Amino acid sequence: MSQNNPERTCVVCRSKKSKDELFRFAEKKGKFVFDKNMDVQARGAYVCKDANCINRLSKHKKYNISIEELGKMMAALKKEKKDYLNILSAMKSSDYLVFGIKMIFEEIDKIHFVIIADDISEKNDVKLIRILDEKKINYAYFSDKQKLGAIFSKKEVNAVGIKSKKVARGLL
């Protein structure tokens, strides 16, 4: 991980991720608040930008965060996900995208960023991540196989590869 993007640990699932892949919340006047801009001057904690982790945070005994603050996190999560789907939908007929693990592997040397469905099988996930890490290609988990598939008029799509450096930078 580079110095410009330090790693933090999700307090729920304990996975280490870059700060931009996590939501921050901080204690302010005895209560925990969603720190959307990561600028609250207080000790903060982090949770994955994932509905499952946010839901589990609501039951976390150490961090008593209000329903309103959790709602703000879910709204921010929805907004981010909606934007990804709209961007991919707008680009679906461009030459910048390849979809499916097999096509990604075939064009791996042209890929700059990969969006992986949240519900990808563990076997495919392990195989894909190993290659992406080896090639130092950035990736993000997003949505599910059916929603990614709907963009391309397919039943399911496990992953979408971005072949344009400029588009990949924009999505990151």
PASEBA-1860 file (N, C-alpha, C; in nm, 3 decimals):
! residues 172
1> MSQNNPER> 0.085/-0.118/0.000/0.000/0.000/0.000/0.090/0.124/0.000 ~ 0.056/0.222/-0.080/0.139/0.342/-0.088/0.115/0.434/0.030 ~ 0.207/0.527/0.051/0.193/0.622/0.160/0.074/0.716/0.137 ~ 0.038/0.739/0.012/-0.073/0.828/-0.019/-0.208/0.764/0.011 ~ -0.212/0.636/0.030/-0.336/0.566/0.057/-0.315/0.461/0.166 ~ -0.305/0.505/0.291/-0.274/0.413/0.400/-0.386/0.312/0.425 ~ -0.349/0.199/0.483/-0.444/0.094/0.516/-0.505/0.116/0.653 ~ -0.630/0.073/0.667/-0.699/0.074/0.795/-0.771/-0.060/0.807
9> TCVVCRSK> -0.816/-0.093/0.927/-0.885/-0.220/0.952/-1.031/-0.195/0.984 ~ -1.118/-0.270/0.920/-1.262/-0.263/0.949/-1.285/-0.319/1.089 ~ -1.359/-0.245/1.173/-1.384/-0.290/1.310/-1.480/-0.408/1.315 ~ -1.548/-0.437/1.206/-1.645/-0.546/1.204/-1.583/-0.676/1.152 ~ -1.534/-0.674/1.028/-1.483/-0.798/0.967/-1.332/-0.814/0.981 ~ -1.265/-0.710/1.031/-1.121/-0.709/1.057/-1.034/-0.717/0.932 ~ -1.091/-0.692/0.814/-1.010/-0.694/0.692/-0.939/-0.559/0.677 ~ -0.817/-0.565/0.625/-0.737/-0.444/0.602/-0.763/-0.395/0.461
17> KSKDELFR> -0.793/-0.266/0.450/-0.821/-0.205/0.320/-0.767/-0.062/0.320 ~ -0.757/-0.005/0.200/-0.715/0.135/0.193/-0.827/0.223/0.248 ~ -0.792/0.340/0.297/-0.889/0.429/0.359/-1.006/0.462/0.268 ~ -0.980/0.473/0.137/-1.088/0.509/0.046/-1.188/0.396/0.022 ~ -1.158/0.276/0.073/-1.251/0.164/0.062/-1.333/0.146/0.189 ~ -1.316/0.238/0.285/-1.382/0.228/0.414/-1.454/0.357/0.448 ~ -1.557/0.347/0.532/-1.622/0.464/0.591/-1.558/0.487/0.727 ~ -1.542/0.614/0.763/-1.487/0.649/0.894/-1.599/0.700/0.981
25> FAEKKGKF> -1.595/0.665/1.109/-1.684/0.725/1.207/-1.599/0.762/1.328 ~ -1.640/0.867/1.397/-1.560/0.919/1.507/-1.649/0.956/1.625 ~ -1.587/0.957/1.744/-1.661/0.993/1.863/-1.663/1.145/1.877 ~ -1.781/1.200/1.889/-1.798/1.345/1.901/-1.899/1.370/2.012 ~ -1.854/1.432/2.120/-1.939/1.461/2.235/-2.007/1.336/2.290 ~ -1.929/1.229/2.301/-1.979/1.106/2.360/-2.059/1.016/2.267 ~ -2.081/1.060/2.143/-2.157/0.979/2.047/-2.074/0.957/1.922 ~ -2.096/0.844/1.856/-2.025/0.817/1.732/-2.104/0.873/1.615
33> VFDKNMDV> -2.033/0.944/1.526/-2.096/1.004/1.409/-2.022/0.959/1.282 ~ -2.095/0.953/1.173/-2.039/0.919/1.044/-1.953/1.037/0.998 ~ -1.827/1.012/0.974/-1.733/1.117/0.934/-1.709/1.107/0.783 ~ -1.809/1.149/0.707/-1.808/1.134/0.562/-1.683/1.191/0.496 ~ -1.641/1.308/0.539/-1.525/1.375/0.478/-1.393/1.343/0.547 ~ -1.399/1.256/0.649/-1.281/1.216/0.725/-1.204/1.336/0.780 ~ -1.278/1.429/0.838/-1.214/1.550/0.889/-1.249/1.583/1.034 ~ -1.326/1.496/1.102/-1.359/1.518/1.243/-1.231/1.500/1.324
41> QARGAYVC> -1.200/1.598/1.406/-1.078/1.595/1.487/-1.101/1.512/1.614 ~ -1.104/1.381/1.594/-1.122/1.287/1.706/-1.073/1.151/1.658 ~ -1.049/1.063/1.754/-1.007/0.928/1.717/-1.121/0.864/1.639 ~ -1.085/0.805/1.526/-1.187/0.744/1.440/-1.171/0.594/1.431 ~ -1.273/0.532/1.379/-1.272/0.389/1.350/-1.327/0.373/1.209 ~ -1.307/0.257/1.151/-1.344/0.236/1.011/-1.429/0.112/0.994 ~ -1.518/0.118/0.895/-1.603/0.006/0.859/-1.606/-0.004/0.707 ~ -1.610/-0.127/0.656/-1.613/-0.149/0.510/-1.732/-0.078/0.446
49> KDANCINR> -1.714/-0.036/0.324/-1.824/0.019/0.246/-1.904/-0.099/0.191 ~ -1.970/-0.167/0.285/-2.043/-0.288/0.253/-2.165/-0.294/0.345 ~ -2.281/-0.321/0.287/-2.406/-0.322/0.365/-2.399/-0.423/0.480 ~ -2.337/-0.537/0.457/-2.326/-0.639/0.561/-2.247/-0.587/0.681 ~ -2.132/-0.526/0.657/-2.051/-0.473/0.768/-2.122/-0.358/0.840 ~ -2.190/-0.273/0.763/-2.263/-0.162/0.827/-2.376/-0.216/0.914 ~ -2.448/-0.317/0.865/-2.554/-0.378/0.947/-2.497/-0.442/1.073 ~ -2.385/-0.509/1.061/-2.322/-0.572/1.179/-2.271/-0.465/1.277
57> LSKHKKYN> -2.231/-0.349/1.225/-2.185/-0.239/1.311/-2.296/-0.194/1.405 ~ -2.421/-0.200/1.359/-2.534/-0.157/1.442/-2.546/-0.240/1.570 ~ -2.492/-0.362/1.569/-2.499/-0.451/1.685/-2.370/-0.452/1.767 ~ -2.271/-0.376/1.722/-2.139/-0.374/1.787/-2.150/-0.306/1.923 ~ -2.107/-0.376/2.027/-2.121/-0.323/2.163/-2.028/-0.206/2.193 ~ -1.908/-0.208/2.138/-1.811/-0.103/2.167/-1.848/0.030/2.100 ~ -1.904/0.022/1.981/-1.937/0.143/1.906/-2.089/0.159/1.901 ~ -2.140/0.241/1.990/-2.284/0.266/1.995/-2.316/0.380/1.898
65> ISIEELGK> -2.341/0.343/1.774/-2.366/0.444/1.671/-2.517/0.446/1.641 ~ -2.573/0.567/1.629/-2.717/0.581/1.614/-2.766/0.531/1.478 ~ -2.893/0.501/1.473/-2.958/0.456/1.349/-2.946/0.565/1.242 ~ -2.955/0.692/1.281/-2.944/0.802/1.184/-2.807/0.802/1.118 ~ -2.702/0.782/1.198/-2.566/0.781/1.143/-2.544/0.659/1.053 ~ -2.597/0.544/1.093/-2.589/0.424/1.009/-2.664/0.447/0.878 ~ -2.778/0.515/0.886/-2.857/0.549/0.768/-2.778/0.638/0.672 ~ -2.701/0.731/0.727/-2.617/0.817/0.642/-2.512/0.734/0.569
73> MMAALKKE> -2.454/0.635/0.639/-2.356/0.547/0.575/-2.420/0.468/0.461 ~ -2.539/0.413/0.488/-2.608/0.333/0.386/-2.645/0.420/0.265 ~ -2.685/0.545/0.290/-2.719/0.636/0.180/-2.595/0.667/0.096 ~ -2.483/0.690/0.163/-2.357/0.716/0.091/-2.315/0.592/0.011 ~ -2.334/0.476/0.068/-2.301/0.350/0.000/-2.388/0.334/-0.125 ~ -2.517/0.360/-0.110/-2.609/0.349/-0.223/-2.572/0.446/-0.335 ~ -2.536/0.569/-0.297/-2.500/0.670/-0.396/-2.377/0.626/-0.475 ~ -2.275/0.576/-0.405/-2.154/0.528/-0.473/-2.185/0.414/-0.568
81> KKDYLNIL> -2.263/0.319/-0.520/-2.295/0.203/-0.603/-2.379/0.243/-0.723 ~ -2.472/0.334/-0.705/-2.557/0.378/-0.813/-2.471/0.443/-0.922 ~ -2.374/0.522/-0.883/-2.287/0.588/-0.980/-2.209/0.486/-1.062 ~ -2.155/0.383/-0.998/-2.081/0.278/-1.070/-2.171/0.214/-1.175 ~ -2.293/0.178/-1.135/-2.385/0.114/-1.230/-2.417/0.205/-1.346 ~ -2.439/0.333/-1.318/-2.467/0.428/-1.426/-2.348/0.445/-1.519 ~ -2.229/0.451/-1.464/-2.108/0.467/-1.545/-2.090/0.344/-1.634 ~ -2.103/0.226/-1.575/-2.087/0.103/-1.654/-2.196/0.092/-1.760
89> SAMKSSDY> -2.318/0.130/-1.725/-2.428/0.125/-1.823/-2.400/0.216/-1.941 ~ -2.350/0.335/-1.914/-2.321/0.430/-2.020/-2.208/0.380/-2.111 ~ -2.119/0.300/-2.055/-2.002/0.254/-2.131/-2.018/0.113/-2.188 ~ -2.133/0.050/-2.167/-2.146/-0.092/-2.199/-2.112/-0.129/-2.342 ~ -2.133/-0.041/-2.436/-2.103/-0.075/-2.576/-1.967/-0.022/-2.621 ~ -1.891/0.032/-2.528/-1.759/0.083/-2.564/-1.658/-0.031/-2.569 ~ -1.543/-0.004/-2.625/-1.436/-0.103/-2.630/-1.352/-0.103/-2.502 ~ -1.390/-0.021/-2.405/-1.314/-0.009/-2.280/-1.344/-0.119/-2.180
97> LVFGIKMI> -1.454/-0.193/-2.198/-1.498/-0.291/-2.100/-1.488/-0.433/-2.153 ~ -1.449/-0.524/-2.065/-1.463/-0.667/-2.091/-1.531/-0.726/-1.969 ~ -1.616/-0.823/-1.990/-1.686/-0.880/-1.876/-1.672/-1.030/-1.873 ~ -1.668/-1.082/-1.752/-1.648/-1.224/-1.731/-1.502/-1.254/-1.701 ~ -1.480/-1.349/-1.616/-1.345/-1.383/-1.572/-1.259/-1.432/-1.689 ~ -1.318/-1.516/-1.775/-1.243/-1.570/-1.888/-1.192/-1.457/-1.979 ~ -1.279/-1.360/-2.012/-1.238/-1.249/-2.099/-1.135/-1.159/-2.030 ~ -1.148/-1.143/-1.899/-1.051/-1.062/-1.825/-0.913/-1.129/-1.832
105> FEEIDKIH> -0.909/-1.261/-1.811/-0.782/-1.333/-1.819/-0.722/-1.325/-1.959 ~ -0.807/-1.332/-2.062/-0.758/-1.325/-2.200/-0.695/-1.189/-2.232 ~ -0.747/-1.083/-2.170/-0.697/-0.948/-2.199/-0.630/-0.884/-2.078 ~ -0.577/-0.965/-1.989/-0.521/-0.917/-1.862/-0.414/-0.809/-1.880 ~ -0.336/-0.816/-1.985/-0.230/-0.716/-2.005/-0.285/-0.580/-2.047 ~ -0.412/-0.573/-2.085/-0.475/-0.446/-2.124/-0.565/-0.390/-2.014 ~ -0.585/-0.467/-1.907/-0.678/-0.430/-1.800/-0.608/-0.339/-1.697 ~ -0.682/-0.232/-1.655/-0.627/-0.137/-1.557/-0.706/-0.133/-1.426
113> FVIIADDI> -0.829/-0.185/-1.429/-0.914/-0.185/-1.309/-1.021/-0.292/-1.329 ~ -1.058/-0.360/-1.219/-1.161/-0.464/-1.228/-1.265/-0.442/-1.119 ~ -1.391/-0.453/-1.158/-1.503/-0.448/-1.064/-1.552/-0.591/-1.049 ~ -1.552/-0.639/-0.924/-1.588/-0.778/-0.895/-1.721/-0.781/-0.820 ~ -1.810/-0.870/-0.860/-1.939/-0.885/-0.792/-1.916/-0.929/-0.648 ~ -1.995/-0.874/-0.557/-1.985/-0.910/-0.414/-2.012/-1.058/-0.391 ~ -2.096/-1.118/-0.475/-2.136/-1.257/-0.453/-2.065/-1.357/-0.545 ~ -1.945/-1.322/-0.588/-1.865/-1.413/-0.671/-1.828/-1.536/-0.588
121> SEKNDVKL> -1.815/-1.652/-0.652/-1.779/-1.773/-0.578/-1.637/-1.759/-0.521 ~ -1.613/-1.825/-0.411/-1.482/-1.815/-0.345/-1.370/-1.864/-0.437 ~ -1.396/-1.972/-0.509/-1.296/-2.029/-0.601/-1.257/-1.926/-0.708 ~ -1.356/-1.864/-0.772/-1.327/-1.764/-0.875/-1.263/-1.639/-0.815 ~ -1.308/-1.602/-0.696/-1.253/-1.485/-0.628/-1.104/-1.503/-0.601 ~ -1.068/-1.617/-0.544/-0.928/-1.644/-0.512/-0.841/-1.642/-0.638 ~ -0.890/-1.708/-0.743/-0.815/-1.716/-0.869/-0.797/-1.576/-0.930 ~ -0.905/-1.497/-0.933/-0.900/-1.364/-0.991/-0.810/-1.270/-0.911
129> IRILDEKK> -0.826/-1.268/-0.780/-0.747/-1.179/-0.694/-0.598/-1.212/-0.703 ~ -0.565/-1.340/-0.709/-0.424/-1.380/-0.720/-0.361/-1.319/-0.845 ~ -0.430/-1.329/-0.958/-0.378/-1.274/-1.084/-0.372/-1.120/-1.078 ~ -0.477/-1.058/-1.025/-0.480/-0.911/-1.018/-0.368/-0.858/-0.928 ~ -0.346/-0.924/-0.815/-0.237/-0.883/-0.726/-0.101/-0.902/-0.792 ~ -0.087/-1.013/-0.862/0.037/-1.043/-0.934/0.068/-0.934/-1.037 ~ -0.035/-0.892/-1.109/-0.020/-0.791/-1.216/-0.032/-0.648/-1.162 ~ -0.055/-0.635/-1.030/-0.071/-0.504/-0.965/-0.185/-0.422/-1.028
137> INYAYFSD> -0.297/-0.489/-1.048/-0.417/-0.425/-1.104/-0.514/-0.397/-0.990 ~ -0.561/-0.272/-0.980/-0.657/-0.235/-0.876/-0.792/-0.300/-0.903 ~ -0.867/-0.324/-0.796/-0.999/-0.383/-0.809/-1.087/-0.336/-0.694 ~ -1.218/-0.352/-0.713/-1.314/-0.318/-0.609/-1.430/-0.416/-0.617 ~ -1.486/-0.447/-0.500/-1.606/-0.531/-0.496/-1.726/-0.439/-0.507 ~ -1.826/-0.484/-0.585/-1.937/-0.395/-0.610/-2.060/-0.473/-0.655 ~ -2.174/-0.442/-0.600/-2.303/-0.493/-0.642/-2.306/-0.646/-0.642 ~ -2.390/-0.704/-0.726/-2.397/-0.850/-0.735/-2.396/-0.893/-0.880
145> KQKLGAIF> -2.382/-1.024/-0.902/-2.367/-1.079/-1.038/-2.486/-1.045/-1.127 ~ -2.608/-1.046/-1.072/-2.725/-1.019/-1.153/-2.729/-0.874/-1.200 ~ -2.697/-0.780/-1.110/-2.700/-0.637/-1.148/-2.590/-0.605/-1.249 ~ -2.471/-0.663/-1.230/-2.365/-0.643/-1.329/-2.404/-0.708/-1.462 ~ -2.467/-0.825/-1.455/-2.511/-0.893/-1.576/-2.618/-0.815/-1.652 ~ -2.709/-0.751/-1.578/-2.817/-0.674/-1.641/-2.762/-0.563/-1.731 ~ -2.649/-0.506/-1.695/-2.589/-0.400/-1.776/-2.557/-0.452/-1.916 ~ -2.513/-0.577/-1.923/-2.469/-0.635/-2.051/-2.573/-0.731/-2.110
153> SKKEVNAV> -2.696/-0.725/-2.059/-2.804/-0.814/-2.104/-2.767/-0.961/-2.088 ~ -2.700/-0.992/-1.980/-2.661/-1.129/-1.945/-2.729/-1.165/-1.812 ~ -2.741/-1.295/-1.787/-2.802/-1.338/-1.661/-2.715/-1.297/-1.542 ~ -2.585/-1.324/-1.552/-2.491/-1.292/-1.445/-2.355/-1.255/-1.504 ~ -2.285/-1.164/-1.437/-2.147/-1.130/-1.471/-2.069/-1.124/-1.341 ~ -1.962/-1.204/-1.332/-1.880/-1.210/-1.210/-1.790/-1.088/-1.193 ~ -1.740/-1.036/-1.305/-1.644/-0.925/-1.297/-1.644/-0.847/-1.428 ~ -1.606/-0.720/-1.417/-1.595/-0.632/-1.533/-1.455/-0.571/-1.531
161> GIKSKKVA> -1.384/-0.584/-1.643/-1.251/-0.527/-1.655/-1.255/-0.398/-1.735 ~ -1.178/-0.299/-1.691/-1.170/-0.169/-1.758/-1.036/-0.163/-1.830 ~ -1.040/-0.140/-1.962/-0.918/-0.139/-2.041/-0.858/0.001/-2.062 ~ -0.930/0.104/-2.026/-0.882/0.240/-2.043/-0.819/0.292/-1.914 ~ -0.694/0.339/-1.921/-0.629/0.396/-1.802/-0.707/0.515/-1.748 ~ -0.752/0.599/-1.838/-0.824/0.722/-1.799/-0.956/0.686/-1.727 ~ -1.030/0.594/-1.782/-1.157/0.552/-1.720/-1.129/0.484/-1.585 ~ -1.027/0.400/-1.579/-0.990/0.332/-1.455/-0.957/0.434/-1.347
169> RGLL> -0.881/0.538/-1.381/-0.848/0.643/-1.285/-0.975/0.713/-1.236 ~ -1.067/0.739/-1.327/-1.194/0.803/-1.290/-1.276/0.720/-1.196 ~ -1.277/0.588/-1.216/-1.353/0.500/-1.128/-1.288/0.484/-0.991 ~ -1.153/0.494/-0.988/-1.083/0.485/-0.860/-1.105/0.612/-0.780
END
